[in-house]
Amino acid sequence: MRLYSLDADWWPIISPAHEYDELALACLAMLQDAVEGDLGRLMELGCGYAPMADHWPDDLQLTLVDMSPDMLALAAERHPRATTLKADMRELSLDEPVDAILLQDAVMYLLSRNDLQATFRAAFGSLRPGGAFLVVPDIVKEAYEETTLSGGGEAEDGRAFRMQEWHFDPDPSDHTTQAAFSYMLRWPDGRVEHHGETHTMGLFSVHEIQTALEQAGFELLQPDILPAGLPFLARKPV
Ligand SMILES: C[S@@+](CC[C@H](N)C(=O)[O-])C[C@H]1O[C@@H](n2cnc3c(N)ncnc32)[C@H](O)[C@@H]1O
């Protein structure tokens, strides 16, 4: 996916870190309430360029995980004290367990119930007993509808970005949907590049997500409402 490789360093313009403040603080507060004991070590799965981490306290020991080396390189540059790990969240294994795990705005890259289960099992194995797991999908099956979004942004270095996203579901009976991205990159000298790509995305019902969490061994907790999506909060039993 070009958006997470060749064009990775456009993400701070596409989705600026200051827009994550409310969500990042709400996710951390929910995990702090759910963890038994202290939350000192937090792992984020599918962290991208790690804009959420900009809003978390410096004394939090962070492990930032992404399968894209280009996105992870940006995350490492922005958060030099964090441990960065290039890994597929479905196959992750840690030497040292963490207290809490966040999976936000990357759930859609799990394309089947097997992917969901593998990721939740890997998260369970990476947590200490009493540790908490927060899953924030962009959308669940019950709320899905075809949508078109457009946006853009300007950077201080003179670059600018415009994008249109078209989300649709050719076969509502399966677990995948399509997201077509068409975007323009404008360089400081005025040159414009046009690119486009279509991502296959996973879509699951509330029941499927809850069942996969329980099958992985988690105890389900009642989450608060978040500014983005419907959250699923779970704890590894002590
Ligand atoms: C839309 S970006 C969101 C990044 C970040 N969560 C945020 O909110 O800004 C999705 C990220 O998930 C990563 N990703 C997709 N599939 C993954 C997988 N199986 N394991 C780890 N990372 C994955 C992509 O490389 C990309 O950086």
The ligand as a MOL file (V3000), in Angstrom:
LIG
                    3D

  0  0  0     0  0            999 V3000
M  V30 BEGIN CTAB
M  V30 COUNTS 27 29 0 0 0
M  V30 BEGIN ATOM
M  V30 1 C -4.8280 4.2150 9.1210 0
M  V30 2 S -3.2490 3.8550 9.7990 0 CHG=1
M  V30 3 C -3.5950 4.3560 11.4690 0
M  V30 4 C -2.4150 4.4900 12.3410 0
M  V30 5 C -2.7050 4.9010 13.7950 0
M  V30 6 N -3.4450 3.8650 14.5070 0
M  V30 7 C -3.4480 6.2130 13.8650 0
M  V30 8 O -4.5250 6.2690 14.4710 0
M  V30 9 O -2.9580 7.2010 13.3230 0 CHG=-1
M  V30 10 C -3.2520 2.0620 9.9050 0
M  V30 11 C -1.8820 1.4770 10.2550 0
M  V30 12 O -2.0410 0.0590 10.4950 0
M  V30 13 C -0.8750 -0.5920 10.0110 0
M  V30 14 N -1.1940 -2.0070 9.8350 0
M  V30 15 C -2.0520 -2.5650 8.9390 0
M  V30 16 N -2.0940 -3.8920 9.0930 0
M  V30 17 C -1.2530 -4.2080 10.1140 0
M  V30 18 C -0.8630 -5.4350 10.7360 0
M  V30 19 N -1.3930 -6.6180 10.3410 0
M  V30 20 N 0.0140 -5.3930 11.7600 0
M  V30 21 C 0.5460 -4.1980 12.1540 0
M  V30 22 N 0.2350 -3.0100 11.5910 0
M  V30 23 C -0.6670 -3.0040 10.5880 0
M  V30 24 C -0.5430 0.1670 8.7440 0
M  V30 25 O 0.7990 -0.0520 8.3420 0
M  V30 26 C -0.8360 1.6010 9.1490 0
M  V30 27 O 0.2990 2.2520 9.6450 0
M  V30 END ATOM
M  V30 BEGIN BOND
M  V30 1 1 1 2
M  V30 2 1 2 3
M  V30 3 1 2 10
M  V30 4 1 3 4
M  V30 5 1 4 5
M  V30 6 1 5 6
M  V30 7 1 5 7
M  V30 8 2 7 8
M  V30 9 1 7 9
M  V30 10 1 10 11
M  V30 11 1 11 12
M  V30 12 1 11 26
M  V30 13 1 12 13
M  V30 14 1 13 14
M  V30 15 1 13 24
M  V30 16 1 14 15
M  V30 17 1 14 23
M  V30 18 2 15 16
M  V30 19 1 16 17
M  V30 20 1 17 18
M  V30 21 2 17 23
M  V30 22 1 18 19
M  V30 23 2 18 20
M  V30 24 1 20 21
M  V30 25 2 21 22
M  V30 26 1 22 23
M  V30 27 1 24 25
M  V30 28 1 24 26
M  V30 29 1 26 27
M  V30 END BOND
M  V30 END CTAB
M  END
